[in-house]
Amino acid sequence: MTSGPPGKNVLKLKPGSEVKAKHDFKGTRADDLSFKKDDILVIVSGTRDPNWYKATNSIGGSGMVPVTHLGMMREEVKLSTMPWFHGKITRDKSEEMMKSKPSGTFLVRESTHFPGDYTLSVSYSGSIEHYRILYSKNLLSVDEETYFENLVKLVEHYQKDADGLCCMLGKPLEKRGTVNVAVDSDAFRESGWAIERSKVIVTRTIASGNFGDVCEGQYLNRQVAIKQLKDNDKAAQAFLAEASVMTSLKHPNLVELLGVVLEYPLLLVMEFMSKGNLVEYLRSRGRSVVTPDHLVQFSLDAAKGMHYLEKKGLVHRDLAARNILISEEDRAKVSDFGLTAAEEHNQYGKELPIRWTAPEALDSKKFSTKSDVWSFGILLWEIYSYGKVPYPRIPLAEIRKYVGNKYRMEAPDGCPSFIHKLMKDCWNISPKERPSFQSIERILESVQGSVGRS
């Protein structure tokens, strides 16, 4: 490393910042850290020379790096709002809503005659024209000649040019209440999250689901977990929405996103959690291996991750031991943000995990941080029962009735009374009376100090 005056437009980087290499760098001194273009580095500290920083790479190497070879820091991927998207409304309802509106007024709705497709409804010279939007091979089209990645790009195109429509789109008829969002893959590239497929090696499948597989693999000589999307048209936006949420999150008790492969099939590349999910961890090891100290620590780890989501105004909506993963160092991390959404967001079209879902969410499909707190109480019961299924001996169809009649699960064998009290506080029928995750974290921290990890 040689000292010198700062170059023009030198990046000012903070410790912990992630940067992407713009060019190859081959160090010439023993304390230099060599790297390749597109490698991701983490800044450790600055130096007296603003042109040089100390950094680490993904395989644990550290050394001095020149700022001139570094690109922008990875940034949160922003979602595009769709105020003109009205979801499941009928053709008649859309015509009633748009009656007497000026030409060019428009809305987009889900097609009632062709499930999976959409309809663009446009007011023109006193009538309403309806255009079917086909969804095929992860792309959208009105005329099967021009294709778009998402509804936002389609609308933006026809707001600039009628291109075969009755008229150019003008002012949208905006939906009241919760506004839907769309994800643009270009945003991942611009924000530094895109990964070249050639750098990801899939080695084996760990689990399979309706929309894709979870695999183990390698990325930049690092063991990683890979979510791979199956060939499912409408799942692509949900898949990218999950990734966009993860770009805004960084906490030691949340599973970390490393990047996204944007060619199909889409891949989410995440840190690998070698000991699997918590429910299988507890069941396979049992009381002879997992001590009460571990149970407190796992509970606290999950509470810390959820407190972080709580501060950011995000709701998980599927908090359960199956979605808590365990690292090689026995740290628990919250995973599976496919359901994460803004506070008080409504969920449609997905089967609810009844045993874990708060009563108000089962009744109204309305989720909040407080419904996550109810689920955390169920998670605590799972942890202290060493992975048993909640509400044993109660048929699934009867659980909501039992809960409504004030039934609450008894403490698992050996569960401390203060933990069972915390469970019951989480299961208060009034969401407002449930504790916050901040309070839960404090309670568990106070106990951990006297119990500790064995």
Protein Blocks (a to p, Z undefined) as FASTA:
>chain_A
ZZddddehiacddehiacddfbdcddfbfkbccddehiacddfbdcfblkbccdddfkop
acdddfklpccddddddddddfkbgbjadfklmmmmmgoiaehiacddddfklghiacdd
ddeehiacddddddeehiacfklmaccfblklmmmmmmmognlpabdcfdddddehjddd
dddfklmmmnopaccfklpccfbdfbdcfkbccddddeehiacddddddddfklmmmmmm
mmmmmmmgccfkbccdfbdcfbdcddddddddfklpfklmmmmnommlmcfklmmmmmmm
mmmmmmmmmmnopafklacfklcccdfkopacdehjllgccehiacehiacdfklpcfkl
mmnopacfklmmmmmmmmmmmmmnnopaehihiafklmmmmmmnopacdddehiafklmm
mmmmmmpfblklpccfklmmmmmmmmmmmnopZZ
